[in-house]
Amino acid sequence: MTDNLVDKGIIGKNLPYIWQTGGEMLLVSALGLLAAFGNIYFASHKAMQVGQRLRTMLFAKVLTFSDDVSLMQPAVTLVFSLTNVGIVFWAAA
């Protein structure tokens, strides 16, 4: 397309052909830009949905695991909880 622009438009001094070809090039570029924005929107929307589902499943698993451990080993759970509280207070000081 560029070779025709040079041959027919610039060398042939055909200004309407230059404007027409330039307009077609701009239109194709604008369509590509719109497609890119649409792709970004839909991909980010899907990625947010996957992340939300993953966080929900992981949080449910952590809660289940935490409940199981606290029922099986209450002393260990108490030590871990107190250690976490101590770390938070030590970091805040």
PDB file of N, CA, C and O in Angstrom:
ATOM      1  N   MET A   1       0.834  -1.192   0.000  1.00  0.00           N
ATOM      2  CA  MET A   1       0.000   0.000   0.000  1.00  0.00           C
ATOM      3  C   MET A   1       0.875   1.251   0.000  1.00  0.00           C
ATOM      4  O   MET A   1       0.552   2.240  -0.658  1.00  0.00           O
ATOM      5  N   THR A   2       1.984   1.203   0.741  1.00  0.00           N
ATOM      6  CA  THR A   2       2.859   2.365   0.795  1.00  0.00           C
ATOM      7  C   THR A   2       3.544   2.608  -0.546  1.00  0.00           C
ATOM      8  O   THR A   2       3.758   3.753  -0.944  1.00  0.00           O
ATOM      9  N   ASP A   3       3.887   1.516  -1.244  1.00  0.00           N
ATOM     10  CA  ASP A   3       4.530   1.701  -2.541  1.00  0.00           C
ATOM     11  C   ASP A   3       3.586   2.368  -3.543  1.00  0.00           C
ATOM     12  O   ASP A   3       4.021   3.199  -4.341  1.00  0.00           O
ATOM     13  N   ASN A   4       2.305   2.012  -3.510  1.00  0.00           N
ATOM     14  CA  ASN A   4       1.331   2.678  -4.378  1.00  0.00           C
ATOM     15  C   ASN A   4       1.162   4.141  -3.985  1.00  0.00           C
ATOM     16  O   ASN A   4       0.973   5.004  -4.842  1.00  0.00           O
ATOM     17  N   LEU A   5       1.231   4.412  -2.687  1.00  0.00           N
ATOM     18  CA  LEU A   5       1.121   5.795  -2.226  1.00  0.00           C
ATOM     19  C   LEU A   5       2.253   6.631  -2.796  1.00  0.00           C
ATOM     20  O   LEU A   5       2.040   7.766  -3.223  1.00  0.00           O
ATOM     21  N   VAL A   6       3.446   6.076  -2.804  1.00  0.00           N
ATOM     22  CA  VAL A   6       4.595   6.798  -3.352  1.00  0.00           C
ATOM     23  C   VAL A   6       4.491   6.895  -4.874  1.00  0.00           C
ATOM     24  O   VAL A   6       4.662   7.972  -5.447  1.00  0.00           O
ATOM     25  N   ASP A   7       4.208   5.752  -5.529  1.00  0.00           N
ATOM     26  CA  ASP A   7       4.193   5.738  -6.996  1.00  0.00           C
ATOM     27  C   ASP A   7       3.051   6.572  -7.576  1.00  0.00           C
ATOM     28  O   ASP A   7       3.272   7.438  -8.423  1.00  0.00           O
ATOM     29  N   LYS A   8       1.814   6.300  -7.106  1.00  0.00           N
ATOM     30  CA  LYS A   8       0.648   6.978  -7.691  1.00  0.00           C
ATOM     31  C   LYS A   8       0.410   8.357  -7.089  1.00  0.00           C
ATOM     32  O   LYS A   8      -0.036   9.277  -7.775  1.00  0.00           O
ATOM     33  N   GLY A   9       0.714   8.492  -5.791  1.00  0.00           N
ATOM     34  CA  GLY A   9       0.386   9.744  -5.129  1.00  0.00           C
ATOM     35  C   GLY A   9       1.477  10.778  -5.193  1.00  0.00           C
ATOM     36  O   GLY A   9       1.277  11.869  -5.727  1.00  0.00           O
ATOM     37  N   ILE A  10       2.647  10.440  -4.647  1.00  0.00           N
ATOM     38  CA  ILE A  10       3.707  11.440  -4.545  1.00  0.00           C
ATOM     39  C   ILE A  10       4.371  11.695  -5.898  1.00  0.00           C
ATOM     40  O   ILE A  10       4.503  12.839  -6.331  1.00  0.00           O
ATOM     41  N   ILE A  11       4.786  10.612  -6.557  1.00  0.00           N
ATOM     42  CA  ILE A  11       5.450  10.793  -7.855  1.00  0.00           C
ATOM     43  C   ILE A  11       4.465  11.296  -8.900  1.00  0.00           C
ATOM     44  O   ILE A  11       4.800  12.154  -9.716  1.00  0.00           O
ATOM     45  N   GLY A  12       3.237  10.754  -8.873  1.00  0.00           N
ATOM     46  CA  GLY A  12       2.223  11.190  -9.838  1.00  0.00           C
ATOM     47  C   GLY A  12       1.544  12.493  -9.452  1.00  0.00           C
ATOM     48  O   GLY A  12       0.691  12.982 -10.194  1.00  0.00           O
ATOM     49  N   LYS A  13       1.899  13.062  -8.317  1.00  0.00           N
ATOM     50  CA  LYS A  13       1.333  14.326  -7.812  1.00  0.00           C
ATOM     51  C   LYS A  13      -0.188  14.280  -7.789  1.00  0.00           C
ATOM     52  O   LYS A  13      -0.860  15.221  -8.212  1.00  0.00           O
ATOM     53  N   ASN A  14      -0.722  13.159  -7.282  1.00  0.00           N
ATOM     54  CA  ASN A  14      -2.154  12.938  -7.198  1.00  0.00           C
ATOM     55  C   ASN A  14      -2.585  13.152  -5.738  1.00  0.00           C
ATOM     56  O   ASN A  14      -2.624  12.215  -4.941  1.00  0.00           O
ATOM     57  N   LEU A  15      -2.903  14.401  -5.417  1.00  0.00           N
ATOM     58  CA  LEU A  15      -3.235  14.760  -4.033  1.00  0.00           C
ATOM     59  C   LEU A  15      -4.494  14.055  -3.524  1.00  0.00           C
ATOM     60  O   LEU A  15      -4.497  13.627  -2.370  1.00  0.00           O
ATOM     61  N   PRO A  16      -5.571  13.906  -4.318  1.00  0.00           N
ATOM     62  CA  PRO A  16      -6.737  13.163  -3.814  1.00  0.00           C
ATOM     63  C   PRO A  16      -6.410  11.711  -3.447  1.00  0.00           C
ATOM     64  O   PRO A  16      -6.954  11.182  -2.477  1.00  0.00           O
ATOM     65  N   TYR A  17      -5.519  11.060  -4.218  1.00  0.00           N
ATOM     66  CA  TYR A  17      -5.136   9.683  -3.906  1.00  0.00           C
ATOM     67  C   TYR A  17      -4.362   9.634  -2.589  1.00  0.00           C
ATOM     68  O   TYR A  17      -4.537   8.705  -1.800  1.00  0.00           O
ATOM     69  N   ILE A  18      -3.518  10.620  -2.351  1.00  0.00           N
ATOM     70  CA  ILE A  18      -2.757  10.681  -1.091  1.00  0.00           C
ATOM     71  C   ILE A  18      -3.714  10.822   0.085  1.00  0.00           C
ATOM     72  O   ILE A  18      -3.564  10.131   1.093  1.00  0.00           O
ATOM     73  N   TRP A  19      -4.696  11.710  -0.036  1.00  0.00           N
ATOM     74  CA  TRP A  19      -5.655  11.906   1.053  1.00  0.00           C
ATOM     75  C   TRP A  19      -6.503  10.659   1.285  1.00  0.00           C
ATOM     76  O   TRP A  19      -6.761  10.283   2.428  1.00  0.00           O
ATOM     77  N   GLN A  20      -6.932  10.024   0.206  1.00  0.00           N
ATOM     78  CA  GLN A  20      -7.761   8.821   0.330  1.00  0.00           C
ATOM     79  C   GLN A  20      -6.980   7.689   0.998  1.00  0.00           C
ATOM     80  O   GLN A  20      -7.480   7.044   1.919  1.00  0.00           O
ATOM     81  N   THR A  21      -5.763   7.454   0.537  1.00  0.00           N
ATOM     82  CA  THR A  21      -4.949   6.384   1.104  1.00  0.00           C
ATOM     83  C   THR A  21      -4.591   6.689   2.561  1.00  0.00           C
ATOM     84  O   THR A  21      -4.604   5.792   3.403  1.00  0.00           O
ATOM     85  N   GLY A  22      -4.275   7.934   2.855  1.00  0.00           N
ATOM     86  CA  GLY A  22      -3.982   8.321   4.238  1.00  0.00           C
ATOM     87  C   GLY A  22      -5.192   8.123   5.142  1.00  0.00           C
ATOM     88  O   GLY A  22      -5.060   7.680   6.283  1.00  0.00           O
ATOM     89  N   GLY A  23      -6.365   8.451   4.626  1.00  0.00           N
ATOM     90  CA  GLY A  23      -7.594   8.237   5.404  1.00  0.00           C
ATOM     91  C   GLY A  23      -7.846   6.764   5.676  1.00  0.00           C
ATOM     92  O   GLY A  23      -8.247   6.387   6.777  1.00  0.00           O
ATOM     93  N   GLU A  24      -7.604   5.924   4.655  1.00  0.00           N
ATOM     94  CA  GLU A  24      -7.764   4.480   4.848  1.00  0.00           C
ATOM     95  C   GLU A  24      -6.787   3.960   5.899  1.00  0.00           C
ATOM     96  O   GLU A  24      -7.147   3.125   6.729  1.00  0.00           O
ATOM     97  N   MET A  25      -5.557   4.453   5.861  1.00  0.00           N
ATOM     98  CA  MET A  25      -4.556   4.042   6.849  1.00  0.00           C
ATOM     99  C   MET A  25      -4.964   4.463   8.260  1.00  0.00           C
ATOM    100  O   MET A  25      -4.812   3.698   9.212  1.00  0.00           O
ATOM    101  N   LEU A  26      -5.476   5.670   8.385  1.00  0.00           N
ATOM    102  CA  LEU A  26      -5.931   6.149   9.692  1.00  0.00           C
ATOM    103  C   LEU A  26      -7.124   5.339  10.194  1.00  0.00           C
ATOM    104  O   LEU A  26      -7.221   5.053  11.387  1.00  0.00           O
ATOM    105  N   LEU A  27      -8.027   4.972   9.297  1.00  0.00           N
ATOM    106  CA  LEU A  27      -9.185   4.173   9.681  1.00  0.00           C
ATOM    107  C   LEU A  27      -8.768   2.790  10.189  1.00  0.00           C
ATOM    108  O   LEU A  27      -9.281   2.312  11.201  1.00  0.00           O
ATOM    109  N   VAL A  28      -7.849   2.164   9.488  1.00  0.00           N
ATOM    110  CA  VAL A  28      -7.363   0.854   9.918  1.00  0.00           C
ATOM    111  C   VAL A  28      -6.657   0.965  11.271  1.00  0.00           C
ATOM    112  O   VAL A  28      -6.824   0.096  12.126  1.00  0.00           O
ATOM    113  N   SER A  29      -5.874   2.021  11.470  1.00  0.00           N
ATOM    114  CA  SER A  29      -5.200   2.235  12.750  1.00  0.00           C
ATOM    115  C   SER A  29      -6.201   2.461  13.872  1.00  0.00           C
ATOM    116  O   SER A  29      -6.027   1.940  14.974  1.00  0.00           O
ATOM    117  N   ALA A  30      -7.248   3.233  13.601  1.00  0.00           N
ATOM    118  CA  ALA A  30      -8.267   3.499  14.624  1.00  0.00           C
ATOM    119  C   ALA A  30      -9.020   2.211  14.989  1.00  0.00           C
ATOM    120  O   ALA A  30      -9.332   1.988  16.159  1.00  0.00           O
ATOM    121  N   LEU A  31      -9.309   1.373  14.002  1.00  0.00           N
ATOM    122  CA  LEU A  31      -9.976   0.099  14.286  1.00  0.00           C
ATOM    123  C   LEU A  31      -9.080  -0.800  15.148  1.00  0.00           C
ATOM    124  O   LEU A  31      -9.562  -1.467  16.064  1.00  0.00           O
ATOM    125  N   GLY A  32      -7.796  -0.813  14.855  1.00  0.00           N
ATOM    126  CA  GLY A  32      -6.856  -1.583  15.669  1.00  0.00           C
ATOM    127  C   GLY A  32      -6.795  -1.073  17.096  1.00  0.00           C
ATOM    128  O   GLY A  32      -6.708  -1.860  18.038  1.00  0.00           O
ATOM    129  N   LEU A  33      -6.840   0.240  17.257  1.00  0.00           N
ATOM    130  CA  LEU A  33      -6.815   0.843  18.593  1.00  0.00           C
ATOM    131  C   LEU A  33      -8.082   0.492  19.363  1.00  0.00           C
ATOM    132  O   LEU A  33      -8.013   0.168  20.549  1.00  0.00           O
ATOM    133  N   LEU A  34      -9.231   0.552  18.707  1.00  0.00           N
ATOM    134  CA  LEU A  34     -10.479   0.171  19.375  1.00  0.00           C
ATOM    135  C   LEU A  34     -10.472  -1.302  19.771  1.00  0.00           C
ATOM    136  O   LEU A  34     -10.936  -1.658  20.854  1.00  0.00           O
ATOM    137  N   ALA A  35      -9.953  -2.147  18.908  1.00  0.00           N
ATOM    138  CA  ALA A  35      -9.863  -3.573  19.230  1.00  0.00           C
ATOM    139  C   ALA A  35      -8.933  -3.802  20.413  1.00  0.00           C
ATOM    140  O   ALA A  35      -9.205  -4.660  21.252  1.00  0.00           O
ATOM    141  N   ALA A  36      -7.850  -3.055  20.494  1.00  0.00           N
ATOM    142  CA  ALA A  36      -6.916  -3.206  21.614  1.00  0.00           C
ATOM    143  C   ALA A  36      -7.575  -2.786  22.926  1.00  0.00           C
ATOM    144  O   ALA A  36      -7.426  -3.472  23.937  1.00  0.00           O
ATOM    145  N   PHE A  37      -8.300  -1.670  22.923  1.00  0.00           N
ATOM    146  CA  PHE A  37      -8.985  -1.234  24.143  1.00  0.00           C
ATOM    147  C   PHE A  37     -10.056  -2.239  24.560  1.00  0.00           C
ATOM    148  O   PHE A  37     -10.205  -2.525  25.748  1.00  0.00           O
ATOM    149  N   GLY A  38     -10.797  -2.776  23.601  1.00  0.00           N
ATOM    150  CA  GLY A  38     -11.795  -3.790  23.918  1.00  0.00           C
ATOM    151  C   GLY A  38     -11.160  -5.036  24.503  1.00  0.00           C
ATOM    152  O   GLY A  38     -11.680  -5.622  25.453  1.00  0.00           O
ATOM    153  N   ASN A  39     -10.037  -5.438  23.935  1.00  0.00           N
ATOM    154  CA  ASN A  39      -9.328  -6.604  24.437  1.00  0.00           C
ATOM    155  C   ASN A  39      -8.847  -6.381  25.874  1.00  0.00           C
ATOM    156  O   ASN A  39      -8.976  -7.270  26.715  1.00  0.00           O
ATOM    157  N   ILE A  40      -8.306  -5.223  26.151  1.00  0.00           N
ATOM    158  CA  ILE A  40      -7.837  -4.909  27.508  1.00  0.00           C
ATOM    159  C   ILE A  40      -8.999  -4.932  28.486  1.00  0.00           C
ATOM    160  O   ILE A  40      -8.872  -5.467  29.587  1.00  0.00           O
ATOM    161  N   TYR A  41     -10.132  -4.356  28.095  1.00  0.00           N
ATOM    162  CA  TYR A  41     -11.285  -4.308  28.994  1.00  0.00           C
ATOM    163  C   TYR A  41     -11.778  -5.711  29.327  1.00  0.00           C
ATOM    164  O   TYR A  41     -11.949  -6.049  30.498  1.00  0.00           O
ATOM    165  N   PHE A  42     -12.008  -6.528  28.300  1.00  0.00           N
ATOM    166  CA  PHE A  42     -12.559  -7.863  28.537  1.00  0.00           C
ATOM    167  C   PHE A  42     -11.556  -8.770  29.251  1.00  0.00           C
ATOM    168  O   PHE A  42     -11.948  -9.573  30.097  1.00  0.00           O
ATOM    169  N   ALA A  43     -10.270  -8.653  28.924  1.00  0.00           N
ATOM    170  CA  ALA A  43      -9.262  -9.487  29.594  1.00  0.00           C
ATOM    171  C   ALA A  43      -9.136  -9.108  31.064  1.00  0.00           C
ATOM    172  O   ALA A  43      -9.020  -9.988  31.917  1.00  0.00           O
ATOM    173  N   SER A  44      -9.156  -7.817  31.375  1.00  0.00           N
ATOM    174  CA  SER A  44      -9.056  -7.419  32.781  1.00  0.00           C
ATOM    175  C   SER A  44     -10.309  -7.824  33.551  1.00  0.00           C
ATOM    176  O   SER A  44     -10.226  -8.190  34.723  1.00  0.00           O
ATOM    177  N   HIS A  45     -11.458  -7.760  32.904  1.00  0.00           N
ATOM    178  CA  HIS A  45     -12.702  -8.174  33.558  1.00  0.00           C
ATOM    179  C   HIS A  45     -12.653  -9.667  33.896  1.00  0.00           C
ATOM    180  O   HIS A  45     -13.014 -10.068  35.003  1.00  0.00           O
ATOM    181  N   LYS A  46     -12.212 -10.478  32.951  1.00  0.00           N
ATOM    182  CA  LYS A  46     -12.102 -11.915  33.190  1.00  0.00           C
ATOM    183  C   LYS A  46     -11.047 -12.218  34.252  1.00  0.00           C
ATOM    184  O   LYS A  46     -11.254 -13.096  35.090  1.00  0.00           O
ATOM    185  N   ALA A  47      -9.926 -11.508  34.227  1.00  0.00           N
ATOM    186  CA  ALA A  47      -8.874 -11.735  35.221  1.00  0.00           C
ATOM    187  C   ALA A  47      -9.368 -11.386  36.621  1.00  0.00           C
ATOM    188  O   ALA A  47      -9.032 -12.077  37.583  1.00  0.00           O
ATOM    189  N   MET A  48     -10.161 -10.325  36.745  1.00  0.00           N
ATOM    190  CA  MET A  48     -10.707  -9.969  38.056  1.00  0.00           C
ATOM    191  C   MET A  48     -11.680 -11.033  38.542  1.00  0.00           C
ATOM    192  O   MET A  48     -11.701 -11.346  39.732  1.00  0.00           O
ATOM    193  N   GLN A  49     -12.484 -11.595  37.646  1.00  0.00           N
ATOM    194  CA  GLN A  49     -13.411 -12.658  38.039  1.00  0.00           C
ATOM    195  C   GLN A  49     -12.654 -13.895  38.514  1.00  0.00           C
ATOM    196  O   GLN A  49     -13.018 -14.498  39.523  1.00  0.00           O
ATOM    197  N   VAL A  50     -11.608 -14.272  37.794  1.00  0.00           N
ATOM    198  CA  VAL A  50     -10.815 -15.444  38.190  1.00  0.00           C
ATOM    199  C   VAL A  50     -10.151 -15.195  39.533  1.00  0.00           C
ATOM    200  O   VAL A  50     -10.146 -16.078  40.391  1.00  0.00           O
ATOM    201  N   GLY A  51      -9.590 -14.008  39.732  1.00  0.00           N
ATOM    202  CA  GLY A  51      -8.959 -13.675  41.003  1.00  0.00           C
ATOM    203  C   GLY A  51      -9.944 -13.706  42.160  1.00  0.00           C
ATOM    204  O   GLY A  51      -9.619 -14.179  43.249  1.00  0.00           O
ATOM    205  N   GLN A  52     -11.137 -13.205  41.925  1.00  0.00           N
ATOM    206  CA  GLN A  52     -12.149 -13.206  42.981  1.00  0.00           C
ATOM    207  C   GLN A  52     -12.563 -14.636  43.337  1.00  0.00           C
ATOM    208  O   GLN A  52     -12.699 -14.961  44.517  1.00  0.00           O
ATOM    209  N   ARG A  53     -12.762 -15.487  42.335  1.00  0.00           N
ATOM    210  CA  ARG A  53     -13.103 -16.887  42.614  1.00  0.00           C
ATOM    211  C   ARG A  53     -11.974 -17.604  43.340  1.00  0.00           C
ATOM    212  O   ARG A  53     -12.216 -18.392  44.254  1.00  0.00           O
ATOM    213  N   LEU A  54     -10.746 -17.329  42.929  1.00  0.00           N
ATOM    214  CA  LEU A  54      -9.591 -17.964  43.565  1.00  0.00           C
ATOM    215  C   LEU A  54      -9.461 -17.531  45.025  1.00  0.00           C
ATOM    216  O   LEU A  54      -9.211 -18.361  45.899  1.00  0.00           O
ATOM    217  N   ARG A  55      -9.630 -16.232  45.289  1.00  0.00           N
ATOM    218  CA  ARG A  55      -9.566 -15.750  46.669  1.00  0.00           C
ATOM    219  C   ARG A  55     -10.673 -16.348  47.512  1.00  0.00           C
ATOM    220  O   ARG A  55     -10.435 -16.698  48.667  1.00  0.00           O
ATOM    221  N   THR A  56     -11.881 -16.477  46.971  1.00  0.00           N
ATOM    222  CA  THR A  56     -12.996 -17.059  47.715  1.00  0.00           C
ATOM    223  C   THR A  56     -12.719 -18.519  48.063  1.00  0.00           C
ATOM    224  O   THR A  56     -12.948 -18.943  49.195  1.00  0.00           O
ATOM    225  N   MET A  57     -12.227 -19.287  47.089  1.00  0.00           N
ATOM    226  CA  MET A  57     -11.923 -20.694  47.349  1.00  0.00           C
ATOM    227  C   MET A  57     -10.775 -20.843  48.343  1.00  0.00           C
ATOM    228  O   MET A  57     -10.823 -21.701  49.223  1.00  0.00           O
ATOM    229  N   LEU A  58      -9.746 -20.014  48.206  1.00  0.00           N
ATOM    230  CA  LEU A  58      -8.604 -20.091  49.106  1.00  0.00           C
ATOM    231  C   LEU A  58      -8.991 -19.704  50.526  1.00  0.00           C
ATOM    232  O   LEU A  58      -8.563 -20.350  51.482  1.00  0.00           O
ATOM    233  N   PHE A  59      -9.798 -18.654  50.674  1.00  0.00           N
ATOM    234  CA  PHE A  59     -10.235 -18.213  51.994  1.00  0.00           C
ATOM    235  C   PHE A  59     -11.082 -19.287  52.660  1.00  0.00           C
ATOM    236  O   PHE A  59     -10.948 -19.521  53.861  1.00  0.00           O
ATOM    237  N   ALA A  60     -11.952 -19.942  51.900  1.00  0.00           N
ATOM    238  CA  ALA A  60     -12.766 -21.023  52.458  1.00  0.00           C
ATOM    239  C   ALA A  60     -11.876 -22.178  52.910  1.00  0.00           C
ATOM    240  O   ALA A  60     -12.122 -22.782  53.954  1.00  0.00           O
ATOM    241  N   LYS A  61     -10.845 -22.484  52.127  1.00  0.00           N
ATOM    242  CA  LYS A  61      -9.920 -23.561  52.494  1.00  0.00           C
ATOM    243  C   LYS A  61      -9.138 -23.200  53.757  1.00  0.00           C
ATOM    244  O   LYS A  61      -8.951 -24.049  54.628  1.00  0.00           O
ATOM    245  N   VAL A  62      -8.684 -21.963  53.864  1.00  0.00           N
ATOM    246  CA  VAL A  62      -7.938 -21.527  55.044  1.00  0.00           C
ATOM    247  C   VAL A  62      -8.816 -21.588  56.283  1.00  0.00           C
ATOM    248  O   VAL A  62      -8.374 -22.038  57.340  1.00  0.00           O
ATOM    249  N   LEU A  63     -10.070 -21.135  56.155  1.00  0.00           N
ATOM    250  CA  LEU A  63     -10.968 -21.197  57.311  1.00  0.00           C
ATOM    251  C   LEU A  63     -11.222 -22.630  57.749  1.00  0.00           C
ATOM    252  O   LEU A  63     -11.236 -22.922  58.945  1.00  0.00           O
ATOM    253  N   THR A  64     -11.424 -23.524  56.788  1.00  0.00           N
ATOM    254  CA  THR A  64     -11.652 -24.930  57.109  1.00  0.00           C
ATOM    255  C   THR A  64     -10.424 -25.529  57.779  1.00  0.00           C
ATOM    256  O   THR A  64     -10.541 -26.244  58.774  1.00  0.00           O
ATOM    257  N   PHE A  65      -9.249 -25.240  57.236  1.00  0.00           N
ATOM    258  CA  PHE A  65      -8.009 -25.757  57.809  1.00  0.00           C
ATOM    259  C   PHE A  65      -7.795 -25.204  59.210  1.00  0.00           C
ATOM    260  O   PHE A  65      -7.404 -25.938  60.117  1.00  0.00           O
ATOM    261  N   SER A  66      -8.048 -23.923  59.385  1.00  0.00           N
ATOM    262  CA  SER A  66      -7.870 -23.297  60.694  1.00  0.00           C
ATOM    263  C   SER A  66      -8.805 -23.927  61.722  1.00  0.00           C
ATOM    264  O   SER A  66      -8.396 -24.188  62.853  1.00  0.00           O
ATOM    265  N   ASP A  67     -10.036 -24.170  61.344  1.00  0.00           N
ATOM    266  CA  ASP A  67     -10.988 -24.809  62.270  1.00  0.00           C
ATOM    267  C   ASP A  67     -10.544 -26.222  62.619  1.00  0.00           C
ATOM    268  O   ASP A  67     -10.621 -26.629  63.778  1.00  0.00           O
ATOM    269  N   ASP A  68     -10.078 -26.975  61.622  1.00  0.00           N
ATOM    270  CA  ASP A  68      -9.626 -28.351  61.871  1.00  0.00           C
ATOM    271  C   ASP A  68      -8.437 -28.379  62.815  1.00  0.00           C
ATOM    272  O   ASP A  68      -8.399 -29.184  63.746  1.00  0.00           O
ATOM    273  N   VAL A  69      -7.465 -27.505  62.580  1.00  0.00           N
ATOM    274  CA  VAL A  69      -6.271 -27.486  63.424  1.00  0.00           C
ATOM    275  C   VAL A  69      -6.616 -27.047  64.835  1.00  0.00           C
ATOM    276  O   VAL A  69      -6.105 -27.612  65.802  1.00  0.00           O
ATOM    277  N   SER A  70      -7.468 -26.056  64.964  1.00  0.00           N
ATOM    278  CA  SER A  70      -7.799 -25.573  66.309  1.00  0.00           C
ATOM    279  C   SER A  70      -8.573 -26.611  67.113  1.00  0.00           C
ATOM    280  O   SER A  70      -8.471 -26.635  68.340  1.00  0.00           O
ATOM    281  N   LEU A  71      -9.342 -27.465  66.449  1.00  0.00           N
ATOM    282  CA  LEU A  71     -10.052 -28.521  67.158  1.00  0.00           C
ATOM    283  C   LEU A  71      -9.128 -29.679  67.524  1.00  0.00           C
ATOM    284  O   LEU A  71      -9.293 -30.308  68.570  1.00  0.00           O
ATOM    285  N   MET A  72      -8.148 -29.957  66.648  1.00  0.00           N
ATOM    286  CA  MET A  72      -7.256 -31.093  66.915  1.00  0.00           C
ATOM    287  C   MET A  72      -6.135 -30.726  67.879  1.00  0.00           C
ATOM    288  O   MET A  72      -5.740 -31.548  68.706  1.00  0.00           O
ATOM    289  N   GLN A  73      -5.621 -29.511  67.786  1.00  0.00           N
ATOM    290  CA  GLN A  73      -4.473 -29.119  68.596  1.00  0.00           C
ATOM    291  C   GLN A  73      -4.699 -27.730  69.187  1.00  0.00           C
ATOM    292  O   GLN A  73      -4.138 -26.756  68.686  1.00  0.00           O
ATOM    293  N   PRO A  74      -5.492 -27.619  70.220  1.00  0.00           N
ATOM    294  CA  PRO A  74      -5.789 -26.294  70.768  1.00  0.00           C
ATOM    295  C   PRO A  74      -4.576 -25.604  71.379  1.00  0.00           C
ATOM    296  O   PRO A  74      -4.488 -24.377  71.332  1.00  0.00           O
ATOM    297  N   ALA A  75      -3.641 -26.355  71.952  1.00  0.00           N
ATOM    298  CA  ALA A  75      -2.462 -25.727  72.558  1.00  0.00           C
ATOM    299  C   ALA A  75      -1.575 -25.087  71.493  1.00  0.00           C
ATOM    300  O   ALA A  75      -1.070 -23.982  71.689  1.00  0.00           O
ATOM    301  N   VAL A  76      -1.385 -25.773  70.370  1.00  0.00           N
ATOM    302  CA  VAL A  76      -0.576 -25.224  69.280  1.00  0.00           C
ATOM    303  C   VAL A  76      -1.235 -23.971  68.719  1.00  0.00           C
ATOM    304  O   VAL A  76      -0.562 -22.984  68.424  1.00  0.00           O
ATOM    305  N   THR A  77      -2.548 -24.018  68.574  1.00  0.00           N
ATOM    306  CA  THR A  77      -3.283 -22.853  68.071  1.00  0.00           C
ATOM    307  C   THR A  77      -3.114 -21.665  69.004  1.00  0.00           C
ATOM    308  O   THR A  77      -2.938 -20.536  68.544  1.00  0.00           O
ATOM    309  N   LEU A  78      -3.164 -21.904  70.295  1.00  0.00           N
ATOM    310  CA  LEU A  78      -2.989 -20.830  71.275  1.00  0.00           C
ATOM    311  C   LEU A  78      -1.590 -20.231  71.173  1.00  0.00           C
ATOM    312  O   LEU A  78      -1.439 -19.009  71.209  1.00  0.00           O
ATOM    313  N   VAL A  79      -0.581 -21.059  71.050  1.00  0.00           N
ATOM    314  CA  VAL A  79       0.801 -20.566  70.938  1.00  0.00           C
ATOM    315  C   VAL A  79       0.965 -19.748  69.663  1.00  0.00           C
ATOM    316  O   VAL A  79       1.554 -18.668  69.692  1.00  0.00           O
ATOM    317  N   PHE A  80       0.454 -20.251  68.551  1.00  0.00           N
ATOM    318  CA  PHE A  80       0.568 -19.508  67.292  1.00  0.00           C
ATOM    319  C   PHE A  80      -0.165 -18.178  67.365  1.00  0.00           C
ATOM    320  O   PHE A  80       0.348 -17.164  66.891  1.00  0.00           O
ATOM    321  N   SER A  81      -1.339 -18.169  67.942  1.00  0.00           N
ATOM    322  CA  SER A  81      -2.110 -16.933  68.048  1.00  0.00           C
ATOM    323  C   SER A  81      -1.387 -15.914  68.924  1.00  0.00           C
ATOM    324  O   SER A  81      -1.310 -14.736  68.574  1.00  0.00           O
ATOM    325  N   LEU A  82      -0.864 -16.360  70.049  1.00  0.00           N
ATOM    326  CA  LEU A  82      -0.133 -15.447  70.931  1.00  0.00           C
ATOM    327  C   LEU A  82       1.152 -14.948  70.274  1.00  0.00           C
ATOM    328  O   LEU A  82       1.539 -13.795  70.463  1.00  0.00           O
ATOM    329  N   THR A  83       1.813 -15.810  69.506  1.00  0.00           N
ATOM    330  CA  THR A  83       3.008 -15.391  68.787  1.00  0.00           C
ATOM    331  C   THR A  83       2.662 -14.302  67.767  1.00  0.00           C
ATOM    332  O   THR A  83       3.383 -13.310  67.654  1.00  0.00           O
ATOM    333  N   ASN A  84       1.571 -14.480  67.030  1.00  0.00           N
ATOM    334  CA  ASN A  84       1.148 -13.466  66.055  1.00  0.00           C
ATOM    335  C   ASN A  84       0.823 -12.145  66.733  1.00  0.00           C
ATOM    336  O   ASN A  84       1.201 -11.083  66.239  1.00  0.00           O
ATOM    337  N   VAL A  85       0.127 -12.204  67.855  1.00  0.00           N
ATOM    338  CA  VAL A  85      -0.217 -10.976  68.581  1.00  0.00           C
ATOM    339  C   VAL A  85       1.053 -10.310  69.076  1.00  0.00           C
ATOM    340  O   VAL A  85       1.174  -9.087  69.011  1.00  0.00           O
ATOM    341  N   GLY A  86       2.010 -11.098  69.572  1.00  0.00           N
ATOM    342  CA  GLY A  86       3.277 -10.538  70.038  1.00  0.00           C
ATOM    343  C   GLY A  86       4.045  -9.870  68.936  1.00  0.00           C
ATOM    344  O   GLY A  86       4.613  -8.796  69.135  1.00  0.00           O
ATOM    345  N   ILE A  87       4.075 -10.485  67.777  1.00  0.00           N
ATOM    346  CA  ILE A  87       4.782  -9.902  66.635  1.00  0.00           C
ATOM    347  C   ILE A  87       4.155  -8.568  66.238  1.00  0.00           C
ATOM    348  O   ILE A  87       4.868  -7.605  65.956  1.00  0.00           O
ATOM    349  N   VAL A  88       2.832  -8.510  66.217  1.00  0.00           N
ATOM    350  CA  VAL A  88       2.131  -7.275  65.860  1.00  0.00           C
ATOM    351  C   VAL A  88       2.450  -6.172  66.868  1.00  0.00           C
ATOM    352  O   VAL A  88       2.724  -5.038  66.473  1.00  0.00           O
ATOM    353  N   PHE A  89       2.419  -6.484  68.145  1.00  0.00           N
ATOM    354  CA  PHE A  89       2.718  -5.477  69.157  1.00  0.00           C
ATOM    355  C   PHE A  89       4.170  -5.049  69.100  1.00  0.00           C
ATOM    356  O   PHE A  89       4.475  -3.870  69.278  1.00  0.00           O
ATOM    357  N   TRP A  90       5.080  -5.999  68.851  1.00  0.00           N
ATOM    358  CA  TRP A  90       6.507  -5.668  68.760  1.00  0.00           C
ATOM    359  C   TRP A  90       6.765  -4.774  67.540  1.00  0.00           C
ATOM    360  O   TRP A  90       7.561  -3.838  67.615  1.00  0.00           O
ATOM    361  N   ALA A  91       6.094  -5.060  66.420  1.00  0.00           N
ATOM    362  CA  ALA A  91       6.289  -4.252  65.211  1.00  0.00           C
ATOM    363  C   ALA A  91       5.686  -2.864  65.365  1.00  0.00           C
ATOM    364  O   ALA A  91       6.182  -1.902  64.779  1.00  0.00           O
ATOM    365  N   ALA A  92       4.622  -2.754  66.146  1.00  0.00           N
ATOM    366  CA  ALA A  92       3.970  -1.456  66.319  1.00  0.00           C
ATOM    367  C   ALA A  92       4.752  -0.549  67.263  1.00  0.00           C
ATOM    368  O   ALA A  92       4.613   0.673  67.207  1.00  0.00           O
ATOM    369  N   ALA A  93       5.562  -1.131  68.116  1.00  0.00           N
ATOM    370  CA  ALA A  93       6.305  -0.328  69.113  1.00  0.00           C
ATOM    371  C   ALA A  93       7.464   0.395  68.514  1.00  0.00           C
ATOM    372  O   ALA A  93       8.180   1.106  69.219  1.00  0.00           O
TER     373      ALA A  93
END
